[in-house]
Amino acid sequence: MKKIDNIIVEKVIEKLKTIKDLELPINIYDLGLIYKTDVEILSDSVYVNIEMTLINSRCNSTKSFTDEIISNIKSIDEVDDCRIKFVFSPKWEVTMITADGLEQLRNADKNNHS
């Protein structure tokens, strides 16, 4: 991966961290829903490809959720387009939540009980 790819991937991750899950008070990156992020440069155009999953595979709101993710990623200056692919293997598990995500959950729980 070239240096520019790394810079774009870092920007993508930052954007993903601003998008909250539909059901839990955690961003989709720290929740562990993002399985793969890569940058593809074709004819001077930059494409971001994201493989992700959902906690509930029967979720009916994937269209608006997908649109929100694409819109956020395309707002990065260097990015021309973004493609989302939903994958359901491996199945999402609570162990995929990052340490930051667990902290967000703890803080949300504290706020609900104070």
Contacts in CASP RR format, 6 or more apart in sequence:
PFRMAT RR
TARGET T0000
AUTHOR 0000-0000-0000
METHOD contacts of the structure
MODEL  1
MKKIDNIIVEKVIEKLKTIKDLELPINIYDLGLIYKTDVEILSDSVYVNI
EMTLINSRCNSTKSFTDEIISNIKSIDEVDDCRIKFVFSPKWEVTMITAD
GLEQLRNADKNNHS
1 9 0 8 1.000
1 39 0 8 1.000
4 39 0 8 1.000
4 41 0 8 1.000
4 78 0 8 1.000
5 38 0 8 1.000
5 39 0 8 1.000
5 41 0 8 1.000
7 78 0 8 1.000
8 39 0 8 1.000
8 46 0 8 1.000
8 48 0 8 1.000
8 76 0 8 1.000
8 78 0 8 1.000
8 79 0 8 1.000
9 37 0 8 1.000
9 38 0 8 1.000
9 39 0 8 1.000
11 76 0 8 1.000
11 78 0 8 1.000
12 37 0 8 1.000
12 39 0 8 1.000
12 48 0 8 1.000
12 50 0 8 1.000
12 73 0 8 1.000
12 76 0 8 1.000
12 79 0 8 1.000
13 29 0 8 1.000
13 37 0 8 1.000
15 72 0 8 1.000
15 73 0 8 1.000
15 75 0 8 1.000
15 76 0 8 1.000
16 27 0 8 1.000
16 28 0 8 1.000
16 29 0 8 1.000
16 34 0 8 1.000
16 37 0 8 1.000
16 50 0 8 1.000
16 69 0 8 1.000
16 72 0 8 1.000
16 73 0 8 1.000
17 27 0 8 1.000
17 29 0 8 1.000
17 30 0 8 1.000
18 27 0 8 1.000
18 72 0 8 1.000
19 27 0 8 1.000
19 28 0 8 1.000
19 29 0 8 1.000
19 68 0 8 1.000
19 69 0 8 1.000
19 72 0 8 1.000
20 26 0 8 1.000
20 27 0 8 1.000
20 28 0 8 1.000
21 27 0 8 1.000
21 28 0 8 1.000
21 31 0 8 1.000
21 33 0 8 1.000
21 55 0 8 1.000
22 59 0 8 1.000
22 61 0 8 1.000
22 65 0 8 1.000
23 55 0 8 1.000
23 56 0 8 1.000
24 31 0 8 1.000
24 55 0 8 1.000
24 105 0 8 1.000
25 104 0 8 1.000
25 105 0 8 1.000
25 108 0 8 1.000
26 97 0 8 1.000
26 101 0 8 1.000
26 104 0 8 1.000
26 105 0 8 1.000
26 108 0 8 1.000
27 101 0 8 1.000
27 104 0 8 1.000
28 34 0 8 1.000
28 52 0 8 1.000
28 69 0 8 1.000
29 98 0 8 1.000
30 97 0 8 1.000
30 98 0 8 1.000
30 100 0 8 1.000
30 101 0 8 1.000
30 104 0 8 1.000
31 55 0 8 1.000
31 96 0 8 1.000
31 97 0 8 1.000
31 101 0 8 1.000
32 92 0 8 1.000
32 96 0 8 1.000
32 97 0 8 1.000
32 98 0 8 1.000
33 52 0 8 1.000
33 53 0 8 1.000
33 54 0 8 1.000
33 55 0 8 1.000
33 92 0 8 1.000
33 96 0 8 1.000
34 50 0 8 1.000
34 51 0 8 1.000
34 52 0 8 1.000
35 51 0 8 1.000
35 52 0 8 1.000
35 53 0 8 1.000
35 87 0 8 1.000
36 49 0 8 1.000
36 50 0 8 1.000
36 51 0 8 1.000
37 48 0 8 1.000
37 49 0 8 1.000
37 50 0 8 1.000
37 51 0 8 1.000
38 48 0 8 1.000
38 49 0 8 1.000
39 46 0 8 1.000
39 47 0 8 1.000
39 48 0 8 1.000
39 49 0 8 1.000
40 46 0 8 1.000
40 47 0 8 1.000
40 48 0 8 1.000
40 49 0 8 1.000
41 47 0 8 1.000
45 80 0 8 1.000
45 81 0 8 1.000
46 78 0 8 1.000
46 79 0 8 1.000
46 80 0 8 1.000
46 81 0 8 1.000
47 79 0 8 1.000
47 80 0 8 1.000
47 81 0 8 1.000
47 82 0 8 1.000
47 83 0 8 1.000
48 73 0 8 1.000
48 76 0 8 1.000
48 79 0 8 1.000
48 81 0 8 1.000
48 82 0 8 1.000
48 83 0 8 1.000
49 82 0 8 1.000
49 83 0 8 1.000
49 85 0 8 1.000
50 69 0 8 1.000
50 73 0 8 1.000
50 82 0 8 1.000
50 83 0 8 1.000
50 84 0 8 1.000
50 85 0 8 1.000
51 85 0 8 1.000
51 86 0 8 1.000
51 87 0 8 1.000
52 69 0 8 1.000
52 84 0 8 1.000
52 85 0 8 1.000
52 86 0 8 1.000
52 87 0 8 1.000
53 86 0 8 1.000
53 87 0 8 1.000
53 88 0 8 1.000
53 91 0 8 1.000
53 92 0 8 1.000
54 62 0 8 1.000
54 86 0 8 1.000
54 88 0 8 1.000
54 92 0 8 1.000
55 92 0 8 1.000
57 88 0 8 1.000
59 65 0 8 1.000
62 86 0 8 1.000
66 84 0 8 1.000
69 82 0 8 1.000
69 84 0 8 1.000
70 82 0 8 1.000
70 84 0 8 1.000
73 79 0 8 1.000
73 82 0 8 1.000
74 80 0 8 1.000
74 81 0 8 1.000
74 82 0 8 1.000
97 105 0 8 1.000
END
